[in-house]
Each structure stands twice: as structure tokens, then as C-alpha cells.
């Protein structure tokens, strides 16, 4: 008899239930009596998970949670302030449900379990971005609410009677080949006393994470100007009265690229070249796109790793310019030290040291088992003392790699490790709904071990300056300008000097046929409030990026209209001027008023990659709005 999840609706089809690569390839080879490790990497859990999935079914969404809470809220239409209050109450409701499940086990148990189930959502929205957000919400919930000490749910295979693995499931005759292969494998982490009810607990968490994403998406719509409508009779329960204009604006924003260059939440950007190069580390990113027949990864290909058609790992490798990141953020050094009591350089060097050791093992030592672990788990286990010895041993080489002389300082390194480590104090600082700030070093399944989760290094670096005042450093705007420039600016990037003694400074300009594009750069920090749907955060970006940016560039256009020829420039040959704003982030455009658009689909506020795509087009014919005639 199949067990139901709490509040079930209808079963997931077998094709809908998320299965990892190892689950599927295990089924492919399920009749083999001996696992050929040269053909596949044996995963002890694969057949067991396949069996446990056959005993359960899971409702596809967590609407039962939604209905339970919102049925207690009177039906009606709510403006932003009461909506925000109800959203916050619902988030607290969801977090409590998460906490009640997660706190039963250790963080190492949850990390081990979650990395053996393919990334997906238990909701109707299965876009790549939604899958990534739901997984990050789950990681944040694990770090915030899980036990930090080892628990009985996970242990090493040599430390447990094999009759207790999966509650004795391997003792069943149908698992004889699995047990035979398992006994030949090295000592490894295994789930103990785990059955279908534990698997259902995990899927309950997936539903709760989806609901946390869902309430955030609703809050962001309300923050953009709609009212919330609570209808107990509606299938979705939560509706809104967005106008047709707002619907189009949201759709336009959702269809744009989110992150197109290396940037932190401070709004600080740094250049990123394609392909491995000096100053880069190798990180992992969640693999959410499985639409292609073959999995391709340039780093795996360098090692000769291939996957069978239709099979995918959970993660892929990605290069990250850690040297460029540190140099770009050095102007935050003083306030970082004041806030956290440790120098920024040491924190980034510790991350670089660990990641560079990983890169060496992959590309110099050709450690294929490590590659498999990173593709599927994205973490490694290490003894803290070994980690510290490794950091010390590599420090001089890392300093050369980072192109920065930094003397080894054990005291500073210990403080950096502490800042990056999960403990009771740091657990309290984590916000589940905005999934941060996360920690790199996680307590392991034994007191003498720690996990290092490479899948969240990018997220950690993005939010590394959380809690610091986001001052308007001049260097930050210059870095955005430098990242933007792929060729020389047509106008001087210093002062353009008029013949009457007046002058204007333009961040960047590009000549395209008879059109001169003037660029204004705005590097404004982004708060967690944007993701949480806070009106104040949304209005802050409208004021300081969109309105200020357009206001500044339009004033410059007005000036150049009156000063076509100057002491160090001449724009008299152009027919049109057009002004755009470049932001470190994709900005939501709040109005269809022509002032904000270059044509019906392209806003005047762009990311760097959007701008580069724009100037690769026939601008004179592409742009239909805000072309200012010079004559």
C-alpha cells in the first residue's frame, strides 16, 4: 500500500517524479549482477530510492498549506500594507512547518539527502530560475534550522550494521546485487533508518519551499502596484488586480536576462573573460536546464567525461574570476573590517585557497571520483585540521595567483574561517525567504569533519557584504563603466568641453551610423527587500537608478543639442542622439510611458549584455522612441 503525503491530491506520474541521474542509470543497469565502475559510478541509494518512490505519491503543489492559512483571512481586496502583513504571517507559518521537519535531523543529513534528488519544483512553475530559488530556499532552511551536531540519520557504512541501512531494505532478496556491490565499495556516508516516510518528509519540504517562492512572487507583484485579492473559492486562492499595463510590464521583465555579468549585491561589477584563465576558480552551479538530449560541460569535456543521452548530473562547473572580484571590492575593506573584525582579503583568500586546491585536483591530478562528487553533490568532506594545513601550505601560491601580496596570518585566517562557518550564532542571521547569508563550512556527519558546499560559493560572494552600509563609492560606478566598454568611447570619458566654457561628462558613448548613443551608468546596491517584495526597495531602485539615470542622461542630451561642436569633440555629423542607462542589474520598468522605452520591447535602462546586443543591431531602424533629432 502506498503511503500518502499529508494533504495529498493526485499522484505524480513516474515521469514527473524527480529522479537523479543515478536513479535512471541504475534502472538501465538494474539486471546487472556486478556494477562495472568503469561504466558507471555505483551509488548505494539508487535502487533503494527507486523502490521507495514506488511506495509513495506526492501532491504536485503545496496548496493545502496555502488554503489552511488563507482560509483564516477574510476574503477581499487588500492594498500593499495589509497584504505585506499577511504575506509576512504566511512566511512565518511556512517557516514553522519547515522548522518542525528540519530540526529532527542534522544539517549533514539534509545535505546528503537533498543532493541525491534531482533539482525540480513541486509546483506548476518549473522555470530554471524558480527551481534555483526553491533549492536556495531549501539550503537556507537547512542551515538555519537543522541540528549542528551529528544525528542518527546518517553515518559511515563501516560504522553501522548493514541491516540498519534504509531500515534493512538491502536485506530483501531483490536487493542482493546492490548489497553485493555495496560491500565492495569504500567506506561512505549512508542513510540509516531511512524509509518512505523520510522521503515524504523531504517532499513536504519541497512543497514548502515552493510556497515560500510563491508568496514572494505575489508580494513582488503587489509591490509593483497591484492589490491583493483573497478568494477562498479560487483555485490559486491568492489573486491580484494587476492592470493590463502592469501585466505586460511584468511579462516583459520576466522575459529579460537576470544576471549577465559578475556582480555582487553592492552593485559592484567586475570583468569576466570566457574560459579558464589565471585568477579564476572553479565553482558549481545547479543544472536546471535538461531540455537538451546531451549534457555538455566544457570542463568535463577537458577531462573526457561524457554522459549517456538523456542523463544529467545535478550540477555543472563554472569559472569565477575570484581575483577580479577581490580587486573590485577592495574599497569596502575598511567598513568590512569594522563590521566583522576580519580583513576582507583573508576571507576571499580562504575561499580562493580551497577552490584552487579543488581545481588542481580536477585538472592536474585528474581525480575523476572528485569530479563525479562535484557533478552530483557539489560538496566535499574534509577534516578541519587538514583544511587548515592545506590553506597554510598553499598560501604563497594563492597569493601569486590572486596577484596580491598577503602575508600568512594565522589569527586572521581563523577569523575568516569563523565568518564562513555555520554555528548557532550565524544560524540566527539567516533569512529563509531571501536565502541568505549562507555559510561555506558546514558541520559534518562526525565531529571531526566539515562539509564545504561549492554550489553556494557564488551566492556567498554575492551577499558577502550583507549588513554593511551601501555607501555610494565612486570606484563602483567606474567599475561598471570599465566593464561596459568593449571599444573606445566616441566622446571623451572625461569632460566634453563646450566652446562657451561649459562642459559635461559622459560615462560612455557609441556611434552607430547616424545615431550617437549616450550612456549613463548607475551602480546601485540591491537589497534583500527586492526579492521579498518590499515597496520601499522597489521605489529606491526607481528613484536612484531609473529616474535619476534618465534625468542625468537627458540633461546631457539637452546640453549637447546646444553644443554640437566643442573644444575636444564634434557631433555635428550625427542625425540623432539617444540616451540609455546601464545598471548592474536587470531593472523592472514601472511604466509604459514612452520616456522609459527605446521601442515597444526594449527599455532605456539596460544591463551590460543587453546594451551590447542592442548596439549589434541596426540601431537607426531598431529604435523607434527617444531618438532626439540634432537638427
ChimeraX attribute file (.defattr): number of C-alpha atoms within 10 A of each C-alpha:
attribute: neighborCount
match mode: 1-to-1
recipient: residues
	/A:1	6
	/A:2	11
	/A:3	16
	/A:4	18
	/A:5	18
	/A:6	13
	/A:7	14
	/A:8	16
	/A:9	16
	/A:10	11
	/A:11	15
	/A:12	15
	/A:13	10
	/A:14	11
	/A:15	7
	/A:16	11
	/A:17	18
	/A:18	16
	/A:19	19
	/A:20	22
	/A:21	20
	/A:22	26
	/A:23	21
	/A:24	17
	/A:25	19
	/A:26	23
	/A:27	13
	/A:28	10
	/A:29	13
	/A:30	16
	/A:31	10
	/A:32	12
	/A:33	12
	/A:34	12
	/A:35	20
	/A:36	12
	/A:37	9
	/A:38	7
	/A:39	7
	/A:40	13
	/A:41	15
	/A:42	18
	/A:43	16
	/A:44	22
	/A:45	21
	/A:46	22
	/A:47	21
	/A:48	21
	/A:49	21
	/A:50	16
	/A:51	15
	/A:52	21
	/A:53	21
	/A:54	14
	/A:55	15
	/A:56	18
	/A:57	22
	/A:58	24
	/A:59	21
	/A:60	21
	/A:61	22
	/A:62	26
	/A:63	21
	/A:64	15
	/A:65	17
	/A:66	20
	/A:67	17
	/A:68	10
	/A:69	15
	/A:70	19
	/A:71	14
	/A:72	9
	/A:73	13
	/A:74	10
	/A:75	15
	/A:76	10
	/A:77	15
	/A:78	17
	/A:79	14
	/A:80	20
	/A:81	14
	/A:82	13
	/A:83	20
	/A:84	20
	/A:85	11
	/A:86	17
	/A:87	20
	/A:88	17
	/A:89	13
	/A:90	19
	/A:91	20
	/A:92	15
	/A:93	16
	/A:94	21
	/A:95	20
	/A:96	13
	/A:97	15
	/A:98	24
	/A:99	16
	/A:100	11
	/A:101	17
	/A:102	24
	/A:103	16
	/A:104	14
	/A:105	20
	/A:106	24
	/A:107	29
	/A:108	28
	/A:109	26
	/A:110	20
	/A:111	20
	/A:112	17
	/A:113	18
	/A:114	18
	/A:115	17
	/A:116	20
	/A:117	21
	/A:118	22
	/A:119	23
	/A:120	22
	/A:121	25
	/A:122	26
	/A:123	19
	/A:124	9
	/A:125	14
	/A:126	13
	/A:127	12
	/A:128	16
	/A:129	13
	/A:130	19
	/A:131	24
	/A:132	19
	/A:133	19
	/A:134	27
	/A:135	21
	/A:136	23
	/A:137	25
	/A:138	26
	/A:139	21
	/A:140	23
	/A:141	27
	/A:142	25
	/A:143	32
	/A:144	28
	/A:145	25
	/A:146	23
	/A:147	21
	/A:148	23
	/A:149	14
	/A:150	18
	/A:151	17
	/A:152	12
	/A:153	20
	/A:154	24
	/A:155	20
	/A:156	15
	/A:157	20
	/A:158	13
	/A:159	11
	/A:160	13
	/A:161	10
	/A:162	19
	/A:163	13
	/A:164	16
	/A:165	24
	/A:166	21
	/A:167	14
	/A:168	15
	/A:169	20
	/A:170	23
	/A:171	16
	/A:172	9
	/A:173	10
	/A:174	11
	/A:175	15
	/A:176	13
	/A:177	16
	/A:178	25
	/A:179	17
	/A:180	14
	/A:181	17
	/A:182	20
	/A:183	13
	/A:184	9
	/A:185	12
	/A:186	10
	/A:187	12
	/A:188	12
	/A:189	17
	/A:190	23
	/A:191	21
	/A:192	23
	/A:193	16
	/A:194	19
	/A:195	20
	/A:196	20
	/A:197	15
	/A:198	15
	/A:199	16
	/A:200	20
	/A:201	15
	/A:202	18
	/A:203	21
	/A:204	23
	/A:205	24
	/A:206	26
	/A:207	25
	/A:208	27
	/A:209	29
	/A:210	28
	/A:211	23
	/A:212	26
	/A:213	22
	/A:214	19
	/A:215	20
	/A:216	22
	/A:217	16
	/A:218	19
	/A:219	26
	/A:220	21
	/A:221	21
	/A:222	24
	/A:223	24
	/A:224	21
	/A:225	17
	/A:226	21
	/A:227	21
	/A:228	23
	/A:229	17
	/A:230	21
	/A:231	19
	/A:232	17
	/A:233	10
	/A:234	9
	/A:235	10
	/A:236	12
	/A:237	16
	/A:238	18
	/A:239	16
	/A:240	17
	/A:241	15
	/A:242	17
	/A:243	11
	/A:244	9
	/A:245	12
	/A:246	19
	/A:247	14
	/A:248	14
	/A:249	19
	/A:250	18
	/A:251	11
	/A:252	16
	/A:253	18
	/A:254	12
	/A:255	9
	/A:256	15
	/A:257	13
	/A:258	13
	/A:259	13
	/A:260	13
	/A:261	17
	/A:262	19
	/A:263	19
	/A:264	23
	/A:265	21
	/A:266	25
	/A:267	23
	/A:268	23
	/A:269	28
	/A:270	25
	/A:271	16
	/A:272	17
	/A:273	12
	/A:274	7
	/A:275	11
	/A:276	15
	/A:277	12
	/A:278	11
	/A:279	19
	/A:280	24
	/A:281	23
	/A:282	21
	/A:283	23
	/A:284	24
	/A:285	20
	/A:286	23
	/A:287	20
	/A:288	21
	/A:289	13
	/A:290	14
	/A:291	8
	/A:292	11
	/A:293	11
	/A:294	14
	/A:295	19
	/A:296	14
	/A:297	13
	/A:298	14
	/A:299	19
	/A:300	20
	/A:301	10
	/A:302	9
	/A:303	14
	/A:304	9
	/A:305	14
	/A:306	14
	/A:307	14
	/A:308	11
	/A:309	10
	/A:310	14
	/A:311	18
	/A:312	27
	/A:313	22
	/A:314	23
	/A:315	23
	/A:316	23
	/A:317	20
	/A:318	17
	/A:319	19
	/A:320	23
	/A:321	21
	/A:322	24
	/A:323	21
	/A:324	18
	/A:325	23
	/A:326	21
	/A:327	14
	/A:328	18
	/A:329	20
	/A:330	13
	/A:331	15
	/A:332	18
	/A:333	15
	/A:334	13
	/A:335	17
	/A:336	20
	/A:337	13
	/A:338	11
	/A:339	14
	/A:340	15
	/A:341	14
	/A:342	22
	/A:343	19
	/A:344	23
	/A:345	19
	/A:346	21
	/A:347	21
	/A:348	18
	/A:349	23
	/A:350	22
	/A:351	20
	/A:352	25
	/A:353	25
	/A:354	19
	/A:355	20
	/A:356	21
	/A:357	16
	/A:358	22
	/A:359	17
	/A:360	14
	/A:361	15
	/A:362	19
	/A:363	15
	/A:364	9
	/A:365	10
	/A:366	13
	/A:367	14
	/A:368	16
	/A:369	11
	/A:370	17
	/A:371	21
	/A:372	16
	/A:373	16
	/A:374	24
	/A:375	21
	/A:376	24
	/A:377	25
	/A:378	24
	/A:379	21
	/A:380	14
	/A:381	16
	/A:382	15
	/A:383	15
	/A:384	16
	/A:385	11
	/A:386	11
	/A:387	16
	/A:388	16
	/A:389	12
	/A:390	14
	/A:391	22
	/A:392	17
	/A:393	12
	/A:394	14
	/A:395	20
	/A:396	16
	/A:397	12
	/A:398	23
	/A:399	18
	/A:400	12
	/A:401	18
	/A:402	23
	/A:403	14
	/A:404	14
	/A:405	11
	/A:406	15
	/A:407	10
	/A:408	14
	/A:409	11
	/A:410	13
	/A:411	9
	/A:412	17
	/A:413	21
	/A:414	16
	/A:415	17
	/A:416	23
	/A:417	19
	/A:418	16
	/A:419	18
	/A:420	21
	/A:421	20
	/A:422	20
	/A:423	18
	/A:424	13
	/A:425	10
	/A:426	17
	/A:427	21
	/A:428	11
	/A:429	12
	/A:430	19
	/A:431	16
	/A:432	25
	/A:433	26
	/A:434	20
	/A:435	22
	/A:436	24
	/A:437	23
	/A:438	28
	/A:439	25
	/A:440	21
	/A:441	21
	/A:442	21
	/A:443	24
	/A:444	22
	/A:445	25
	/A:446	15
	/A:447	12
	/A:448	11
	/A:449	16
	/A:450	21
	/A:451	20
	/A:452	22
	/A:453	20
	/A:454	24
	/A:455	21
	/A:456	21
	/A:457	21
	/A:458	17
	/A:459	19
	/A:460	19
	/A:461	20
	/A:462	20
	/A:463	19
	/A:464	23
	/A:465	21
	/A:466	17
	/A:467	12
	/A:468	14
	/A:469	13
	/A:470	17
	/A:471	12
	/A:472	13
	/A:473	13
	/A:474	10
	/A:475	15
	/A:476	23
	/A:477	21
	/A:478	17
	/A:479	19
	/A:480	24
	/A:481	23
	/A:482	15
	/A:483	16
	/A:484	23
	/A:485	15
	/A:486	8
	/A:487	9
	/A:488	11
	/A:489	16
	/A:490	16
	/A:491	22
	/A:492	17
	/A:493	15
	/A:494	12
	/A:495	14
	/A:496	21
	/A:497	18
	/A:498	20
	/A:499	13
	/A:500	9
	/A:501	8
	/A:502	12
	/A:503	17
	/A:504	16
	/A:505	14
	/A:506	20
	/A:507	25
	/A:508	22
	/A:509	22
	/A:510	17
	/A:511	17
	/A:512	15
	/A:513	13
	/A:514	14
	/A:515	22
	/A:516	24
	/A:517	21
	/A:518	23
	/A:519	27
	/A:520	26
	/A:521	27
	/A:522	24
	/A:523	25
	/A:524	23
	/A:525	20
	/A:526	20
	/A:527	21
	/A:528	17
	/A:529	14
	/A:530	20
	/A:531	18
	/A:532	22
	/A:533	23
	/A:534	21
	/A:535	19
	/A:536	12
	/A:537	17
	/A:538	21
	/A:539	16
	/A:540	16
	/A:541	19
	/A:542	17
	/A:543	11
	/A:544	14
	/A:545	25
	/A:546	26
	/A:547	14
	/A:548	16
	/A:549	23
	/A:550	21
	/A:551	15
	/A:552	17
	/A:553	21
	/A:554	20
	/A:555	13
	/A:556	19
	/A:557	21
	/A:558	12
	/A:559	15
	/A:560	21
	/A:561	18
	/A:562	10
	/A:563	20
	/A:564	17
	/A:565	17
	/A:566	18
	/A:567	12
	/A:568	12
	/A:569	15
	/A:570	16
	/A:571	21
	/A:572	15
	/A:573	14
	/A:574	17
	/A:575	16
	/A:576	20
	/A:577	22
	/A:578	21
	/A:579	25
	/A:580	25
	/A:581	26
	/A:582	27
	/A:583	24
	/A:584	30
	/A:585	26
	/A:586	19
	/A:587	20
	/A:588	19
	/A:589	20
	/A:590	18
	/A:591	13
	/A:592	14
	/A:593	8
	/A:594	14
	/A:595	12
	/A:596	21
	/A:597	20
	/A:598	21
	/A:599	14
	/A:600	13
	/A:601	10
	/A:602	19
	/A:603	22
	/A:604	24
	/A:605	30
	/A:606	23
	/A:607	24
	/A:608	24
	/A:609	14
	/A:610	17
	/A:611	18
	/A:612	14
	/A:613	10
	/A:614	15
	/A:615	14
	/A:616	9
	/A:617	12
	/A:618	11
	/A:619	18
	/A:620	15
	/A:621	7
	/A:622	13
	/A:623	19
	/A:624	14
	/A:625	17
	/A:626	19
	/A:627	17
	/A:628	17
	/A:629	12
	/A:630	17
	/A:631	10
